[in-house]
Amino acid sequence: MAASPVDATVFIRLVGSVHAEIEDTGTGKQTIDLERIEIGTGSGFVISPHGYVLTNEHVIRDNAFTITNGLRKGKFTLKVARIDVCLPSAGSTPPGDRSQCFEASVHSSNTALDLAILFISASDLPYVALGDSDV
């Protein structure tokens, strides 16, 4: 178990693609596609010494939104291609340092509860134990 919850807190980085369609009455429609860029970040907690991480489902989901500014309208679609889980840094290493990051897979998620469990290939991790509301 972690000595403190801070020791089990992780930084989550999402890498993926952005598709943008921008319409302007003066210049027409423009499409932009970007690949392999950071599209989001979040946080979570290691909940098992065997590599399970708890986070919010909204942190890891694909996203789409529209922005309107006067006569200009942009539709944006973000697609997650890779999820990195970065462990707490030791010493003076900055948060999210690549040497402390592991690629994660989604073990399970629930949109209604806004919870997701990720899995990383690591062991002997400091973790926080979940409580039992029946106790």
Buried (B, 14 or more C-beta within 10 A) or exposed (E): EBEEEEBBBBBBBBBBBBBBBBBBEEEEEEEEEEEEEEBBBBBBBBBBBBBBBBBBBBBBBEBEEEEEEEEEBBBBBBBBEEBBBBBBBEEEEEBBEEEBBBEBEBEEBEEEEEBBBBBBEBEEBBBBEEEEEEE
